[in-house]
Amino acid sequence: MLYYNPRLKTKARSQRANPTDAELRLWYRLRRKQILALSQAEYDKRRSEYLEQWGLRVYALTIGKSCRK
């Protein structure tokens, strides 16, 4: 379990009350659903490239509809 420091509560409240410009822009876009998520294919491609940089091989298994329950 993590130790709770009650002195941090005041600082956290202050930071929430006075967000940075970047935080304001981020929350603005999140509220309006303007942040686009990567497609699954793009995510898989980036992950594979990252792993391959470390010398790991990536194999993809395809499960057909007849194999799914």
CHARMM-style PDB file with segment names, atoms N, HN, CA, C and O in Angstrom:
ATOM      1  N   MET     1       0.840  -1.174   0.000  1.00  0.00      PROA
ATOM      2  CA  MET     1       0.000   0.000   0.000  1.00  0.00      PROA
ATOM      3  C   MET     1       0.893   1.248   0.000  1.00  0.00      PROA
ATOM      4  O   MET     1       1.924   1.278   0.672  1.00  0.00      PROA
ATOM      5  N   LEU     2       0.496   2.258  -0.746  1.00  0.00      PROA
ATOM      6  HN  LEU     2      -0.342   2.233  -1.292  1.00  0.00      PROA
ATOM      7  CA  LEU     2       1.277   3.482  -0.816  1.00  0.00      PROA
ATOM      8  C   LEU     2       1.024   4.370   0.405  1.00  0.00      PROA
ATOM      9  O   LEU     2      -0.093   4.439   0.917  1.00  0.00      PROA
ATOM     10  N   TYR     3       2.056   5.031   0.851  1.00  0.00      PROA
ATOM     11  HN  TYR     3       2.964   4.975   0.435  1.00  0.00      PROA
ATOM     12  CA  TYR     3       1.950   5.956   1.971  1.00  0.00      PROA
ATOM     13  C   TYR     3       1.241   7.229   1.509  1.00  0.00      PROA
ATOM     14  O   TYR     3       1.577   7.774   0.458  1.00  0.00      PROA
ATOM     15  N   TYR     4       0.285   7.696   2.267  1.00  0.00      PROA
ATOM     16  HN  TYR     4       0.012   7.253   3.121  1.00  0.00      PROA
ATOM     17  CA  TYR     4      -0.464   8.908   1.946  1.00  0.00      PROA
ATOM     18  C   TYR     4       0.132  10.083   2.703  1.00  0.00      PROA
ATOM     19  O   TYR     4       0.246  10.050   3.928  1.00  0.00      PROA
ATOM     20  N   ASN     5       0.511  11.120   1.968  1.00  0.00      PROA
ATOM     21  HN  ASN     5       0.418  11.146   0.972  1.00  0.00      PROA
ATOM     22  CA  ASN     5       1.073  12.316   2.575  1.00  0.00      PROA
ATOM     23  C   ASN     5       0.005  13.410   2.552  1.00  0.00      PROA
ATOM     24  O   ASN     5      -0.255  13.981   1.492  1.00  0.00      PROA
ATOM     25  N   PRO     6      -0.623  13.718   3.694  1.00  0.00      PROA
ATOM     26  CA  PRO     6      -1.713  14.704   3.711  1.00  0.00      PROA
ATOM     27  C   PRO     6      -1.283  16.108   3.285  1.00  0.00      PROA
ATOM     28  O   PRO     6      -2.127  16.914   2.895  1.00  0.00      PROA
ATOM     29  N   ARG     7       0.014  16.413   3.352  1.00  0.00      PROA
ATOM     30  HN  ARG     7       0.699  15.758   3.670  1.00  0.00      PROA
ATOM     31  CA  ARG     7       0.477  17.746   2.952  1.00  0.00      PROA
ATOM     32  C   ARG     7       0.370  17.964   1.446  1.00  0.00      PROA
ATOM     33  O   ARG     7       0.380  19.104   0.983  1.00  0.00      PROA
ATOM     34  N   LEU     8       0.270  16.891   0.689  1.00  0.00      PROA
ATOM     35  HN  LEU     8       0.263  15.965   1.065  1.00  0.00      PROA
ATOM     36  CA  LEU     8       0.178  17.020  -0.764  1.00  0.00      PROA
ATOM     37  C   LEU     8      -1.225  17.413  -1.223  1.00  0.00      PROA
ATOM     38  O   LEU     8      -1.403  17.865  -2.354  1.00  0.00      PROA
ATOM     39  N   LYS     9      -2.209  17.247  -0.360  1.00  0.00      PROA
ATOM     40  HN  LYS     9      -2.064  16.880   0.559  1.00  0.00      PROA
ATOM     41  CA  LYS     9      -3.592  17.534  -0.736  1.00  0.00      PROA
ATOM     42  C   LYS     9      -3.773  19.006  -1.115  1.00  0.00      PROA
ATOM     43  O   LYS     9      -4.440  19.310  -2.104  1.00  0.00      PROA
ATOM     44  N   THR    10      -3.197  19.903  -0.352  1.00  0.00      PROA
ATOM     45  HN  THR    10      -2.656  19.656   0.452  1.00  0.00      PROA
ATOM     46  CA  THR    10      -3.309  21.326  -0.633  1.00  0.00      PROA
ATOM     47  C   THR    10      -2.659  21.671  -1.975  1.00  0.00      PROA
ATOM     48  O   THR    10      -3.207  22.447  -2.757  1.00  0.00      PROA
ATOM     49  N   LYS    11      -1.489  21.089  -2.231  1.00  0.00      PROA
ATOM     50  HN  LYS    11      -1.043  20.458  -1.595  1.00  0.00      PROA
ATOM     51  CA  LYS    11      -0.794  21.347  -3.498  1.00  0.00      PROA
ATOM     52  C   LYS    11      -1.600  20.806  -4.678  1.00  0.00      PROA
ATOM     53  O   LYS    11      -1.694  21.461  -5.716  1.00  0.00      PROA
ATOM     54  N   ALA    12      -2.180  19.621  -4.524  1.00  0.00      PROA
ATOM     55  HN  ALA    12      -2.104  19.089  -3.681  1.00  0.00      PROA
ATOM     56  CA  ALA    12      -2.989  19.036  -5.598  1.00  0.00      PROA
ATOM     57  C   ALA    12      -4.198  19.909  -5.903  1.00  0.00      PROA
ATOM     58  O   ALA    12      -4.528  20.135  -7.067  1.00  0.00      PROA
ATOM     59  N   ARG    13      -4.855  20.397  -4.860  1.00  0.00      PROA
ATOM     60  HN  ARG    13      -4.587  20.213  -3.915  1.00  0.00      PROA
ATOM     61  CA  ARG    13      -6.017  21.273  -5.070  1.00  0.00      PROA
ATOM     62  C   ARG    13      -5.610  22.552  -5.791  1.00  0.00      PROA
ATOM     63  O   ARG    13      -6.315  23.030  -6.680  1.00  0.00      PROA
ATOM     64  N   SER    14      -4.474  23.092  -5.401  1.00  0.00      PROA
ATOM     65  HN  SER    14      -3.901  22.703  -4.680  1.00  0.00      PROA
ATOM     66  CA  SER    14      -3.986  24.321  -6.025  1.00  0.00      PROA
ATOM     67  C   SER    14      -3.687  24.099  -7.505  1.00  0.00      PROA
ATOM     68  O   SER    14      -4.019  24.936  -8.344  1.00  0.00      PROA
ATOM     69  N   GLN    15      -3.064  22.976  -7.818  1.00  0.00      PROA
ATOM     70  HN  GLN    15      -2.794  22.296  -7.136  1.00  0.00      PROA
ATOM     71  CA  GLN    15      -2.728  22.691  -9.215  1.00  0.00      PROA
ATOM     72  C   GLN    15      -3.981  22.453 -10.050  1.00  0.00      PROA
ATOM     73  O   GLN    15      -4.025  22.842 -11.217  1.00  0.00      PROA
ATOM     74  N   ARG    16      -4.999  21.819  -9.472  1.00  0.00      PROA
ATOM     75  HN  ARG    16      -4.964  21.503  -8.524  1.00  0.00      PROA
ATOM     76  CA  ARG    16      -6.254  21.616 -10.209  1.00  0.00      PROA
ATOM     77  C   ARG    16      -6.973  22.940 -10.439  1.00  0.00      PROA
ATOM     78  O   ARG    16      -7.615  23.130 -11.472  1.00  0.00      PROA
ATOM     79  N   ALA    17      -6.867  23.842  -9.490  1.00  0.00      PROA
ATOM     80  HN  ALA    17      -6.346  23.688  -8.651  1.00  0.00      PROA
ATOM     81  CA  ALA    17      -7.539  25.137  -9.605  1.00  0.00      PROA
ATOM     82  C   ALA    17      -6.821  26.068 -10.581  1.00  0.00      PROA
ATOM     83  O   ALA    17      -7.439  26.978 -11.134  1.00  0.00      PROA
ATOM     84  N   ASN    18      -5.531  25.851 -10.795  1.00  0.00      PROA
ATOM     85  HN  ASN    18      -5.029  25.112 -10.346  1.00  0.00      PROA
ATOM     86  CA  ASN    18      -4.721  26.712 -11.670  1.00  0.00      PROA
ATOM     87  C   ASN    18      -3.992  25.868 -12.719  1.00  0.00      PROA
ATOM     88  O   ASN    18      -2.770  25.733 -12.656  1.00  0.00      PROA
ATOM     89  N   PRO    19      -4.725  25.298 -13.682  1.00  0.00      PROA
ATOM     90  CA  PRO    19      -4.069  24.444 -14.681  1.00  0.00      PROA
ATOM     91  C   PRO    19      -3.195  25.258 -15.635  1.00  0.00      PROA
ATOM     92  O   PRO    19      -3.400  26.456 -15.833  1.00  0.00      PROA
ATOM     93  N   THR    20      -2.220  24.572 -16.215  1.00  0.00      PROA
ATOM     94  HN  THR    20      -2.053  23.599 -16.054  1.00  0.00      PROA
ATOM     95  CA  THR    20      -1.363  25.206 -17.220  1.00  0.00      PROA
ATOM     96  C   THR    20      -2.143  25.354 -18.521  1.00  0.00      PROA
ATOM     97  O   THR    20      -3.209  24.763 -18.689  1.00  0.00      PROA
ATOM     98  N   ASP    21      -1.599  26.148 -19.439  1.00  0.00      PROA
ATOM     99  HN  ASP    21      -0.732  26.628 -19.303  1.00  0.00      PROA
ATOM    100  CA  ASP    21      -2.248  26.321 -20.747  1.00  0.00      PROA
ATOM    101  C   ASP    21      -2.365  24.983 -21.474  1.00  0.00      PROA
ATOM    102  O   ASP    21      -3.389  24.702 -22.097  1.00  0.00      PROA
ATOM    103  N   ALA    22      -1.326  24.162 -21.396  1.00  0.00      PROA
ATOM    104  HN  ALA    22      -0.494  24.390 -20.890  1.00  0.00      PROA
ATOM    105  CA  ALA    22      -1.357  22.861 -22.061  1.00  0.00      PROA
ATOM    106  C   ALA    22      -2.459  21.979 -21.488  1.00  0.00      PROA
ATOM    107  O   ALA    22      -3.155  21.296 -22.239  1.00  0.00      PROA
ATOM    108  N   GLU    23      -2.627  21.984 -20.174  1.00  0.00      PROA
ATOM    109  HN  GLU    23      -2.062  22.538 -19.563  1.00  0.00      PROA
ATOM    110  CA  GLU    23      -3.689  21.192 -19.545  1.00  0.00      PROA
ATOM    111  C   GLU    23      -5.064  21.691 -19.961  1.00  0.00      PROA
ATOM    112  O   GLU    23      -5.966  20.894 -20.218  1.00  0.00      PROA
ATOM    113  N   LEU    24      -5.225  22.999 -20.027  1.00  0.00      PROA
ATOM    114  HN  LEU    24      -4.493  23.647 -19.818  1.00  0.00      PROA
ATOM    115  CA  LEU    24      -6.507  23.556 -20.461  1.00  0.00      PROA
ATOM    116  C   LEU    24      -6.855  23.111 -21.879  1.00  0.00      PROA
ATOM    117  O   LEU    24      -7.993  22.728 -22.149  1.00  0.00      PROA
ATOM    118  N   ARG    25      -5.868  23.162 -22.793  1.00  0.00      PROA
ATOM    119  HN  ARG    25      -4.944  23.474 -22.574  1.00  0.00      PROA
ATOM    120  CA  ARG    25      -6.098  22.745 -24.176  1.00  0.00      PROA
ATOM    121  C   ARG    25      -6.421  21.254 -24.245  1.00  0.00      PROA
ATOM    122  O   ARG    25      -7.307  20.841 -24.993  1.00  0.00      PROA
ATOM    123  N   LEU    26      -5.703  20.451 -23.464  1.00  0.00      PROA
ATOM    124  HN  LEU    26      -4.984  20.787 -22.856  1.00  0.00      PROA
ATOM    125  CA  LEU    26      -5.946  19.012 -23.453  1.00  0.00      PROA
ATOM    126  C   LEU    26      -7.362  18.702 -22.985  1.00  0.00      PROA
ATOM    127  O   LEU    26      -8.082  17.951 -23.643  1.00  0.00      PROA
ATOM    128  N   TRP    27      -7.765  19.273 -21.860  1.00  0.00      PROA
ATOM    129  HN  TRP    27      -7.180  19.883 -21.326  1.00  0.00      PROA
ATOM    130  CA  TRP    27      -9.106  19.013 -21.335  1.00  0.00      PROA
ATOM    131  C   TRP    27     -10.187  19.536 -22.273  1.00  0.00      PROA
ATOM    132  O   TRP    27     -11.250  18.926 -22.385  1.00  0.00      PROA
ATOM    133  N   TYR    28      -9.936  20.654 -22.948  1.00  0.00      PROA
ATOM    134  HN  TYR    28      -9.072  21.150 -22.857  1.00  0.00      PROA
ATOM    135  CA  TYR    28     -10.882  21.194 -23.924  1.00  0.00      PROA
ATOM    136  C   TYR    28     -11.150  20.161 -25.017  1.00  0.00      PROA
ATOM    137  O   TYR    28     -12.298  19.893 -25.370  1.00  0.00      PROA
ATOM    138  N   ARG    29     -10.068  19.588 -25.544  1.00  0.00      PROA
ATOM    139  HN  ARG    29      -9.135  19.805 -25.257  1.00  0.00      PROA
ATOM    140  CA  ARG    29     -10.212  18.607 -26.613  1.00  0.00      PROA
ATOM    141  C   ARG    29     -10.814  17.298 -26.117  1.00  0.00      PROA
ATOM    142  O   ARG    29     -11.617  16.679 -26.813  1.00  0.00      PROA
ATOM    143  N   LEU    30     -10.431  16.880 -24.924  1.00  0.00      PROA
ATOM    144  HN  LEU    30      -9.779  17.384 -24.358  1.00  0.00      PROA
ATOM    145  CA  LEU    30     -10.996  15.646 -24.375  1.00  0.00      PROA
ATOM    146  C   LEU    30     -12.504  15.761 -24.166  1.00  0.00      PROA
ATOM    147  O   LEU    30     -13.253  14.825 -24.447  1.00  0.00      PROA
ATOM    148  N   ARG    31     -12.937  16.914 -23.673  1.00  0.00      PROA
ATOM    149  HN  ARG    31     -12.328  17.674 -23.444  1.00  0.00      PROA
ATOM    150  CA  ARG    31     -14.369  17.114 -23.455  1.00  0.00      PROA
ATOM    151  C   ARG    31     -15.153  17.081 -24.763  1.00  0.00      PROA
ATOM    152  O   ARG    31     -16.308  16.655 -24.789  1.00  0.00      PROA
ATOM    153  N   ARG    32     -14.537  17.524 -25.828  1.00  0.00      PROA
ATOM    154  HN  ARG    32     -13.599  17.870 -25.807  1.00  0.00      PROA
ATOM    155  CA  ARG    32     -15.219  17.561 -27.122  1.00  0.00      PROA
ATOM    156  C   ARG    32     -14.866  16.368 -27.994  1.00  0.00      PROA
ATOM    157  O   ARG    32     -15.189  16.336 -29.182  1.00  0.00      PROA
ATOM    158  N   LYS    33     -14.203  15.393 -27.398  1.00  0.00      PROA
ATOM    159  HN  LYS    33     -13.940  15.419 -26.433  1.00  0.00      PROA
ATOM    160  CA  LYS    33     -13.836  14.145 -28.078  1.00  0.00      PROA
ATOM    161  C   LYS    33     -13.068  14.419 -29.365  1.00  0.00      PROA
ATOM    162  O   LYS    33     -13.320  13.789 -30.392  1.00  0.00      PROA
ATOM    163  N   GLN    34     -12.133  15.357 -29.305  1.00  0.00      PROA
ATOM    164  HN  GLN    34     -11.928  15.869 -28.470  1.00  0.00      PROA
ATOM    165  CA  GLN    34     -11.340  15.700 -30.476  1.00  0.00      PROA
ATOM    166  C   GLN    34      -9.983  15.009 -30.491  1.00  0.00      PROA
ATOM    167  O   GLN    34      -9.204  15.197 -31.425  1.00  0.00      PROA
ATOM    168  N   ILE    35      -9.695  14.220 -29.478  1.00  0.00      PROA
ATOM    169  HN  ILE    35     -10.328  14.067 -28.719  1.00  0.00      PROA
ATOM    170  CA  ILE    35      -8.444  13.463 -29.461  1.00  0.00      PROA
ATOM    171  C   ILE    35      -8.740  12.136 -30.155  1.00  0.00      PROA
ATOM    172  O   ILE    35      -9.562  11.357 -29.672  1.00  0.00      PROA
ATOM    173  N   LEU    36      -8.078  11.870 -31.282  1.00  0.00      PROA
ATOM    174  HN  LEU    36      -7.409  12.502 -31.674  1.00  0.00      PROA
ATOM    175  CA  LEU    36      -8.341  10.644 -32.037  1.00  0.00      PROA
ATOM    176  C   LEU    36      -7.418   9.532 -31.576  1.00  0.00      PROA
ATOM    177  O   LEU    36      -6.209   9.725 -31.449  1.00  0.00      PROA
ATOM    178  N   ALA    37      -7.981   8.401 -31.336  1.00  0.00      PROA
ATOM    179  HN  ALA    37      -8.963   8.245 -31.440  1.00  0.00      PROA
ATOM    180  CA  ALA    37      -7.200   7.234 -30.934  1.00  0.00      PROA
ATOM    181  C   ALA    37      -6.604   6.565 -32.171  1.00  0.00      PROA
ATOM    182  O   ALA    37      -7.148   6.667 -33.271  1.00  0.00      PROA
ATOM    183  N   LEU    38      -5.488   5.887 -31.976  1.00  0.00      PROA
ATOM    184  HN  LEU    38      -5.046   5.804 -31.082  1.00  0.00      PROA
ATOM    185  CA  LEU    38      -4.891   5.137 -33.070  1.00  0.00      PROA
ATOM    186  C   LEU    38      -5.774   3.942 -33.392  1.00  0.00      PROA
ATOM    187  O   LEU    38      -6.412   3.365 -32.511  1.00  0.00      PROA
ATOM    188  N   SER    39      -5.798   3.585 -34.658  1.00  0.00      PROA
ATOM    189  HN  SER    39      -5.280   4.054 -35.374  1.00  0.00      PROA
ATOM    190  CA  SER    39      -6.515   2.367 -35.020  1.00  0.00      PROA
ATOM    191  C   SER    39      -5.731   1.190 -34.450  1.00  0.00      PROA
ATOM    192  O   SER    39      -4.546   1.318 -34.142  1.00  0.00      PROA
ATOM    193  N   GLN    40      -6.382   0.066 -34.315  1.00  0.00      PROA
ATOM    194  HN  GLN    40      -7.344  -0.038 -34.565  1.00  0.00      PROA
ATOM    195  CA  GLN    40      -5.707  -1.108 -33.767  1.00  0.00      PROA
ATOM    196  C   GLN    40      -4.520  -1.505 -34.639  1.00  0.00      PROA
ATOM    197  O   GLN    40      -3.471  -1.899 -34.129  1.00  0.00      PROA
ATOM    198  N   ALA    41      -4.691  -1.398 -35.958  1.00  0.00      PROA
ATOM    199  HN  ALA    41      -5.543  -1.078 -36.372  1.00  0.00      PROA
ATOM    200  CA  ALA    41      -3.611  -1.760 -36.874  1.00  0.00      PROA
ATOM    201  C   ALA    41      -2.403  -0.842 -36.689  1.00  0.00      PROA
ATOM    202  O   ALA    41      -1.265  -1.311 -36.682  1.00  0.00      PROA
ATOM    203  N   GLU    42      -2.641   0.463 -36.539  1.00  0.00      PROA
ATOM    204  HN  GLU    42      -3.566   0.844 -36.544  1.00  0.00      PROA
ATOM    205  CA  GLU    42      -1.538   1.408 -36.336  1.00  0.00      PROA
ATOM    206  C   GLU    42      -0.853   1.145 -34.999  1.00  0.00      PROA
ATOM    207  O   GLU    42       0.373   1.187 -34.907  1.00  0.00      PROA
ATOM    208  N   TYR    43      -1.643   0.874 -33.966  1.00  0.00      PROA
ATOM    209  HN  TYR    43      -2.640   0.840 -34.040  1.00  0.00      PROA
ATOM    210  CA  TYR    43      -1.078   0.562 -32.649  1.00  0.00      PROA
ATOM    211  C   TYR    43      -0.193  -0.690 -32.734  1.00  0.00      PROA
ATOM    212  O   TYR    43       0.920  -0.703 -32.210  1.00  0.00      PROA
ATOM    213  N   ASP    44      -0.693  -1.733 -33.393  1.00  0.00      PROA
ATOM    214  HN  ASP    44      -1.598  -1.722 -33.819  1.00  0.00      PROA
ATOM    215  CA  ASP    44       0.068  -2.977 -33.535  1.00  0.00      PROA
ATOM    216  C   ASP    44       1.363  -2.743 -34.302  1.00  0.00      PROA
ATOM    217  O   ASP    44       2.409  -3.287 -33.949  1.00  0.00      PROA
ATOM    218  N   LYS    45       1.287  -1.926 -35.359  1.00  0.00      PROA
ATOM    219  HN  LYS    45       0.437  -1.484 -35.645  1.00  0.00      PROA
ATOM    220  CA  LYS    45       2.475  -1.644 -36.166  1.00  0.00      PROA
ATOM    221  C   LYS    45       3.535  -0.923 -35.337  1.00  0.00      PROA
ATOM    222  O   LYS    45       4.710  -1.288 -35.382  1.00  0.00      PROA
ATOM    223  N   ARG    46       3.131   0.087 -34.588  1.00  0.00      PROA
ATOM    224  HN  ARG    46       2.177   0.383 -34.551  1.00  0.00      PROA
ATOM    225  CA  ARG    46       4.086   0.835 -33.759  1.00  0.00      PROA
ATOM    226  C   ARG    46       4.685  -0.048 -32.669  1.00  0.00      PROA
ATOM    227  O   ARG    46       5.881   0.025 -32.388  1.00  0.00      PROA
ATOM    228  N   ARG    47       3.847  -0.882 -32.058  1.00  0.00      PROA
ATOM    229  HN  ARG    47       2.875  -0.942 -32.286  1.00  0.00      PROA
ATOM    230  CA  ARG    47       4.343  -1.774 -31.022  1.00  0.00      PROA
ATOM    231  C   ARG    47       5.352  -2.752 -31.605  1.00  0.00      PROA
ATOM    232  O   ARG    47       6.399  -3.000 -31.006  1.00  0.00      PROA
ATOM    233  N   SER    48       5.041  -3.306 -32.770  1.00  0.00      PROA
ATOM    234  HN  SER    48       4.191  -3.104 -33.256  1.00  0.00      PROA
ATOM    235  CA  SER    48       5.949  -4.254 -33.418  1.00  0.00      PROA
ATOM    236  C   SER    48       7.281  -3.591 -33.757  1.00  0.00      PROA
ATOM    237  O   SER    48       8.340  -4.180 -33.537  1.00  0.00      PROA
ATOM    238  N   GLU    49       7.236  -2.368 -34.293  1.00  0.00      PROA
ATOM    239  HN  GLU    49       6.376  -1.890 -34.472  1.00  0.00      PROA
ATOM    240  CA  GLU    49       8.468  -1.648 -34.616  1.00  0.00      PROA
ATOM    241  C   GLU    49       9.308  -1.413 -33.358  1.00  0.00      PROA
ATOM    242  O   GLU    49      10.530  -1.561 -33.385  1.00  0.00      PROA
ATOM    243  N   TYR    50       8.657  -1.051 -32.276  1.00  0.00      PROA
ATOM    244  HN  TYR    50       7.665  -0.930 -32.254  1.00  0.00      PROA
ATOM    245  CA  TYR    50       9.365  -0.814 -31.019  1.00  0.00      PROA
ATOM    246  C   TYR    50      10.040  -2.093 -30.532  1.00  0.00      PROA
ATOM    247  O   TYR    50      11.209  -2.073 -30.146  1.00  0.00      PROA
ATOM    248  N   LEU    51       9.318  -3.185 -30.550  1.00  0.00      PROA
ATOM    249  HN  LEU    51       8.369  -3.202 -30.864  1.00  0.00      PROA
ATOM    250  CA  LEU    51       9.881  -4.453 -30.082  1.00  0.00      PROA
ATOM    251  C   LEU    51      11.020  -4.929 -30.971  1.00  0.00      PROA
ATOM    252  O   LEU    51      12.004  -5.488 -30.485  1.00  0.00      PROA
ATOM    253  N   GLU    52      10.884  -4.705 -32.277  1.00  0.00      PROA
ATOM    254  HN  GLU    52      10.085  -4.251 -32.671  1.00  0.00      PROA
ATOM    255  CA  GLU    52      11.929  -5.116 -33.211  1.00  0.00      PROA
ATOM    256  C   GLU    52      13.209  -4.315 -33.020  1.00  0.00      PROA
ATOM    257  O   GLU    52      14.298  -4.814 -33.302  1.00  0.00      PROA
ATOM    258  N   GLN    53      13.090  -3.082 -32.546  1.00  0.00      PROA
ATOM    259  HN  GLN    53      12.205  -2.677 -32.317  1.00  0.00      PROA
ATOM    260  CA  GLN    53      14.282  -2.281 -32.250  1.00  0.00      PROA
ATOM    261  C   GLN    53      15.112  -2.928 -31.147  1.00  0.00      PROA
ATOM    262  O   GLN    53      16.326  -2.734 -31.084  1.00  0.00      PROA
ATOM    263  N   TRP    54      14.471  -3.683 -30.293  1.00  0.00      PROA
ATOM    264  HN  TRP    54      13.485  -3.841 -30.344  1.00  0.00      PROA
ATOM    265  CA  TRP    54      15.150  -4.366 -29.194  1.00  0.00      PROA
ATOM    266  C   TRP    54      15.600  -5.774 -29.586  1.00  0.00      PROA
ATOM    267  O   TRP    54      16.052  -6.552 -28.746  1.00  0.00      PROA
ATOM    268  N   GLY    55      15.467  -6.088 -30.891  1.00  0.00      PROA
ATOM    269  HN  GLY    55      15.100  -5.456 -31.574  1.00  0.00      PROA
ATOM    270  CA  GLY    55      15.918  -7.385 -31.377  1.00  0.00      PROA
ATOM    271  C   GLY    55      14.907  -8.507 -31.165  1.00  0.00      PROA
ATOM    272  O   GLY    55      15.252  -9.684 -31.274  1.00  0.00      PROA
ATOM    273  N   LEU    56      13.669  -8.151 -30.865  1.00  0.00      PROA
ATOM    274  HN  LEU    56      13.388  -7.196 -30.777  1.00  0.00      PROA
ATOM    275  CA  LEU    56      12.633  -9.162 -30.660  1.00  0.00      PROA
ATOM    276  C   LEU    56      11.864  -9.374 -31.951  1.00  0.00      PROA
ATOM    277  O   LEU    56      11.658  -8.435 -32.719  1.00  0.00      PROA
ATOM    278  N   ARG    57      11.443 -10.595 -32.188  1.00  0.00      PROA
ATOM    279  HN  ARG    57      11.610 -11.358 -31.564  1.00  0.00      PROA
ATOM    280  CA  ARG    57      10.636 -10.888 -33.366  1.00  0.00      PROA
ATOM    281  C   ARG    57       9.178 -10.914 -32.964  1.00  0.00      PROA
ATOM    282  O   ARG    57       8.818 -11.378 -31.882  1.00  0.00      PROA
ATOM    283  N   VAL    58       8.348 -10.408 -33.854  1.00  0.00      PROA
ATOM    284  HN  VAL    58       8.640 -10.032 -34.733  1.00  0.00      PROA
ATOM    285  CA  VAL    58       6.914 -10.340 -33.586  1.00  0.00      PROA
ATOM    286  C   VAL    58       6.203 -11.256 -34.577  1.00  0.00      PROA
ATOM    287  O   VAL    58       6.365 -11.130 -35.791  1.00  0.00      PROA
ATOM    288  N   TYR    59       5.424 -12.167 -34.042  1.00  0.00      PROA
ATOM    289  HN  TYR    59       5.292 -12.269 -33.056  1.00  0.00      PROA
ATOM    290  CA  TYR    59       4.624 -13.064 -34.860  1.00  0.00      PROA
ATOM    291  C   TYR    59       3.154 -12.773 -34.597  1.00  0.00      PROA
ATOM    292  O   TYR    59       2.749 -12.605 -33.446  1.00  0.00      PROA
ATOM    293  N   ALA    60       2.366 -12.713 -35.639  1.00  0.00      PROA
ATOM    294  HN  ALA    60       2.695 -12.850 -36.574  1.00  0.00      PROA
ATOM    295  CA  ALA    60       0.935 -12.454 -35.503  1.00  0.00      PROA
ATOM    296  C   ALA    60       0.159 -13.735 -35.768  1.00  0.00      PROA
ATOM    297  O   ALA    60       0.394 -14.429 -36.758  1.00  0.00      PROA
ATOM    298  N   LEU    61      -0.753 -14.032 -34.882  1.00  0.00      PROA
ATOM    299  HN  LEU    61      -0.944 -13.469 -34.078  1.00  0.00      PROA
ATOM    300  CA  LEU    61      -1.628 -15.184 -35.050  1.00  0.00      PROA
ATOM    301  C   LEU    61      -3.007 -14.673 -35.432  1.00  0.00      PROA
ATOM    302  O   LEU    61      -3.553 -13.773 -34.793  1.00  0.00      PROA
ATOM    303  N   THR    62      -3.555 -15.256 -36.472  1.00  0.00      PROA
ATOM    304  HN  THR    62      -3.112 -15.987 -36.991  1.00  0.00      PROA
ATOM    305  CA  THR    62      -4.886 -14.863 -36.908  1.00  0.00      PROA
ATOM    306  C   THR    62      -5.854 -15.970 -36.551  1.00  0.00      PROA
ATOM    307  O   THR    62      -5.636 -17.136 -36.879  1.00  0.00      PROA
ATOM    308  N   ILE    63      -6.915 -15.595 -35.882  1.00  0.00      PROA
ATOM    309  HN  ILE    63      -7.092 -14.647 -35.616  1.00  0.00      PROA
ATOM    310  CA  ILE    63      -7.935 -16.564 -35.502  1.00  0.00      PROA
ATOM    311  C   ILE    63      -9.141 -16.338 -36.388  1.00  0.00      PROA
ATOM    312  O   ILE    63      -9.723 -15.253 -36.392  1.00  0.00      PROA
ATOM    313  N   GLY    64      -9.513 -17.349 -37.129  1.00  0.00      PROA
ATOM    314  HN  GLY    64      -9.040 -18.230 -37.126  1.00  0.00      PROA
ATOM    315  CA  GLY    64     -10.662 -17.254 -38.016  1.00  0.00      PROA
ATOM    316  C   GLY    64     -11.971 -17.296 -37.241  1.00  0.00      PROA
ATOM    317  O   GLY    64     -11.996 -17.691 -36.076  1.00  0.00      PROA
ATOM    318  N   LYS    65     -13.048 -16.891 -37.883  1.00  0.00      PROA
ATOM    319  HN  LYS    65     -13.028 -16.570 -38.830  1.00  0.00      PROA
ATOM    320  CA  LYS    65     -14.353 -16.884 -37.232  1.00  0.00      PROA
ATOM    321  C   LYS    65     -14.764 -18.262 -36.758  1.00  0.00      PROA
ATOM    322  O   LYS    65     -15.441 -18.386 -35.737  1.00  0.00      PROA
ATOM    323  N   SER    66     -14.366 -19.311 -37.486  1.00  0.00      PROA
ATOM    324  HN  SER    66     -13.817 -19.211 -38.315  1.00  0.00      PROA
ATOM    325  CA  SER    66     -14.762 -20.659 -37.101  1.00  0.00      PROA
ATOM    326  C   SER    66     -14.090 -21.115 -35.816  1.00  0.00      PROA
ATOM    327  O   SER    66     -14.570 -22.043 -35.165  1.00  0.00      PROA
ATOM    328  N   CYS    67     -12.976 -20.472 -35.438  1.00  0.00      PROA
ATOM    329  HN  CYS    67     -12.586 -19.718 -35.967  1.00  0.00      PROA
ATOM    330  CA  CYS    67     -12.259 -20.852 -34.218  1.00  0.00      PROA
ATOM    331  C   CYS    67     -12.748 -20.120 -32.987  1.00  0.00      PROA
ATOM    332  O   CYS    67     -12.471 -20.551 -31.868  1.00  0.00      PROA
ATOM    333  N   ARG    68     -13.471 -19.021 -33.165  1.00  0.00      PROA
ATOM    334  HN  ARG    68     -13.696 -18.671 -34.074  1.00  0.00      PROA
ATOM    335  CA  ARG    68     -13.936 -18.221 -32.026  1.00  0.00      PROA
ATOM    336  C   ARG    68     -15.177 -18.840 -31.413  1.00  0.00      PROA
ATOM    337  O   ARG    68     -15.986 -19.475 -32.089  1.00  0.00      PROA
ATOM    338  N   LYS    69     -15.299 -18.636 -30.119  1.00  0.00      PROA
ATOM    339  HN  LYS    69     -14.642 -18.120 -29.570  1.00  0.00      PROA
ATOM    340  CA  LYS    69     -16.483 -19.158 -29.423  1.00  0.00      PROA
ATOM    341  C   LYS    69     -17.533 -18.092 -29.309  1.00  0.00      PROA
ATOM    342  OT1 LYS    69     -18.604 -18.336 -28.754  1.00  0.00      PROA
TER     343      LYS     69
END
